[in-house]
């Protein structure tokens, strides 16, 4: 019984670390101005998809959540000077911003 409890706790901790790692690095800290958050994420190279709740202009909206989206990459030897080495290149990163 003790082995099951330890395994469940360890797997839960690993899942929490993996699940929170991407959004934590992508989003500015704390709730705030929606347009500022969108601008920061776009400057970091993200494609931002905005989910709006309500009809307020974006200038008056607050960020409710920032969620990770799909990351697109390619893995090949097509880079100049790569020779036979395989390289992975991230081509696009997506993030969802929920605003209210």
C-alpha positions as CSV (number, residue, x, y, z in Angstrom):
1,X,0.0,0.0,0.0
2,X,2.9,2.4,0.8
3,X,4.4,1.8,-2.7
4,X,1.1,2.8,-4.4
5,X,0.9,6.0,-2.4
6,X,4.4,7.0,-3.1
7,X,4.0,6.2,-6.8
8,X,0.8,8.2,-7.1
9,X,2.3,11.2,-5.3
10,X,5.5,11.1,-7.5
11,X,3.5,10.8,-10.7
12,X,1.2,13.6,-9.6
13,X,4.2,15.8,-8.9
14,X,5.8,15.1,-12.3
15,X,2.5,15.8,-14.1
16,X,2.2,19.1,-12.3
17,X,5.7,20.1,-13.2
18,X,5.3,19.2,-16.8
19,X,1.8,20.8,-17.1
20,X,2.9,24.1,-15.6
21,X,6.3,24.5,-17.2
22,X,5.2,25.8,-20.6
23,X,2.5,28.3,-19.5
24,X,4.6,29.7,-16.7
25,X,7.4,30.7,-19.1
26,X,5.0,31.9,-21.8
27,X,2.8,34.3,-19.8
28,X,3.6,37.5,-18.1
29,X,3.1,37.3,-14.3
30,X,-0.3,38.0,-12.8
31,X,-3.5,39.2,-14.3
32,X,-3.4,42.5,-16.1
33,X,-4.0,44.5,-19.2
34,X,-5.0,42.2,-22.1
35,X,-3.4,44.1,-24.8
36,X,-0.1,44.4,-23.0
37,X,-0.1,40.6,-22.4
38,X,-0.8,39.9,-26.0
39,X,2.0,42.3,-27.1
40,X,4.5,40.6,-24.8
41,X,3.6,37.1,-26.0
42,X,3.8,38.2,-29.7
43,X,7.2,39.8,-29.1
44,X,8.3,36.4,-27.7
45,X,7.4,34.8,-31.0
46,X,4.0,33.3,-30.1
47,X,1.0,33.2,-32.3
48,X,-1.7,34.5,-29.9
49,X,-5.3,33.3,-30.2
50,X,-7.7,35.5,-28.1
51,X,-10.8,34.0,-26.5
52,X,-13.1,36.9,-25.4
53,X,-15.7,36.8,-22.7
54,X,-18.1,39.7,-23.0
55,X,-18.2,42.7,-25.3
56,X,-15.8,45.1,-23.7
57,X,-13.1,46.6,-25.9
58,X,-9.7,44.8,-25.7
59,X,-8.3,48.0,-24.1
60,X,-10.6,47.5,-21.1
61,X,-10.3,43.7,-20.8
62,X,-8.3,41.8,-18.2
63,X,-6.5,38.5,-18.7
64,X,-8.3,35.5,-17.2
65,X,-6.0,32.8,-18.3
66,X,-3.0,32.0,-20.6
67,X,-3.0,28.5,-22.0
68,X,-0.4,26.7,-24.1
69,X,-1.3,25.7,-27.7
70,X,0.4,23.7,-30.4
71,X,4.1,24.0,-31.1
72,X,5.1,23.3,-34.7
73,X,8.6,22.1,-35.5
74,X,10.5,20.3,-38.2
75,X,13.3,17.9,-37.8
76,X,15.7,17.4,-40.8
77,X,19.1,17.9,-42.2
78,X,18.1,20.9,-44.3
79,X,20.0,23.5,-42.4
80,X,23.0,25.0,-44.1
81,X,26.2,23.5,-42.8
82,X,24.3,20.7,-40.9
83,X,25.9,18.0,-43.0
84,X,24.4,14.7,-41.9
85,X,23.4,16.0,-38.4
86,X,19.6,16.1,-37.7
87,X,18.3,19.4,-36.3
88,X,14.9,20.4,-34.9
89,X,13.7,23.8,-35.7
90,X,10.6,25.4,-34.1
91,X,8.6,27.0,-36.8
92,X,5.6,28.3,-34.8
93,X,4.3,28.4,-31.2
94,X,0.7,29.1,-30.3
95,X,-0.8,30.3,-27.0
96,X,-4.4,31.0,-26.0
97,X,-5.2,34.1,-24.0
98,X,-8.7,34.2,-22.3
99,X,-9.8,37.8,-21.6
100,X,-12.8,39.2,-19.8
